[in-house]
Amino acid sequence: MPTGSLPAELLLRDWLQEPFRHGVVKNNATATRKLEPISKEDSARYENLTATIKHASNEHKPLGIIFLDENPKIIFEEYHRGATVDSKIIAYSMSKSLTSLAVGKALCEGHISSLDDPAEKYSSSLAGTRYGAASIKALLMMSSGGMQPNFNGQPVEGVTSALLRYKTKTVRGGFVEYGSGSDNYKAATPGLFNYKNFDTYALGVVVTDATKKPFHDYFAEVIWSEIGAQADGAWLLDKNGDTATAEGFGATLRDWARVAIYIVEKMKPSAEPCFRDYLKQATTRHIANKSNNNQDFFGYGYQFWVDNWMSENSIWMRGYGGQMIGINPINGRLMVVLSNEGNRPATYTKIFETFSKN
């Protein structure tokens, strides 16, 4: 298992510059999906749109930004702050949505019998904790009774750094520390939305223990092998080799776009029925968002954000620092923004809504 720098040209935030463990996700299973620019004729049709995107990109300088039409063809692509087309960029909580994809595959392959099963049925590490008592569906909806979040989904600020940098915490140890029902913390109310990283970590160990494969290896097998990636990706790991499913995946901008294309294709009527139906459920509102997190969304699906007040028909992957993928599942138009400084998500959401309607 590799230790040290992620196989990447660019990492976000200083705390990721130090050595850490990672699991490589190989891209060699399928041919690379080509992403080509739109024709000169279509480029002229999008002239006003691209001018608007370029203005926002030059003002906010995200690491990478790309818009694709329904074909899918690249309408706009640009990089800043030293990033290039080959840079592999950690997208923080957008990783949660990737975790949901792996759960769907595990369900459709029979490793998970039902989303209504308690999570502890599949992982002894969750037994006796509030995460284990929750159903897999509740974990997908961030509605377990685990510890209420303190900062960006962390039960205590700094836990993510302790997991990935200082190595004083572990994913599985946290289920007991932050989910045993002790008096040392304020528990979340089961059935209500509370944005908790350990709900996503619990999904990761469910997949790991149910499939009897490390999460990052299973993800490579059932998801990364199907998107036509141009490069390897990587998941950050704790010291025991468990995957940081809540915030730990890094890939190139174009490969993040290929994930979005993959989701659109797998939701089409002609797609394989089980995973198609899972994705439709995953990207449908199941619980109201009445939290202080991402207040521009009224609802949450299965680790996907939905019901954005500015872009009602879209589905979203969102991450700390202004990371976002916008998907219009009806017409297949896509946007990916990878940033590291909280670059005004509303600006890009509005642009995407205009783009996806025209």
Secondary structure, 3 states (H helix, E strand, C coil): CCEECCCCCCCCCHHHCCCEEEEEECCCCCCCCCCCECCHHHHHHCHHHHHHHHHHHHHHCCCEEEEECCCCCEEEEEECCCCCCCCEEECCCHHHHHHHHHHHHHHHCCCCCCCCCEHHHCCHHHCCCHHHHCEHHHHHCCCCCCECCCECCECCCCHHHHHHHHCCCCHHHHHHHCCCCCCCCCECCCCCCCCCHHHHHHHHHHHHHHHCCCHHHHHHHHCHHHCCCCCCEEEEECCCCCECCCCCEEEEHHHHHHHHHHHHHHCCCCCCHHHHHHHHHHCCCCEECCCCCCCCEEEECCCCEEEECCEEEEEEEEECCCEEEEECCCCCCEEEEECCCCCCHHHHHHHHHHHHHC
